[in-house]
């Protein structure tokens, strides 16, 4: 799978839904995103980056998601979070 980051211009938002994440990362599909969100919810380092106010609504913190991808890319060893 090849995923390419596409920055969104004129956006000051810190949180977004699944569609916002999918629009930022070309090549990322909904199935993979759902798996990664489950992984984030199950890990205490990343669970603060995913909010579920209802069973159908989800908000994802863009910065935490970026850091999560960095962490996955580097073999679960390096943290970029502050």
Secondary structure, 3 states (H helix, E strand, C coil): CCCEECCCCCCCCCEECHHHHHHHEECCCHHHHHHHHHHHHHCCCCHHHEECCCCCCCEEEHHHHHHHHHHHHCCCCCCCCC
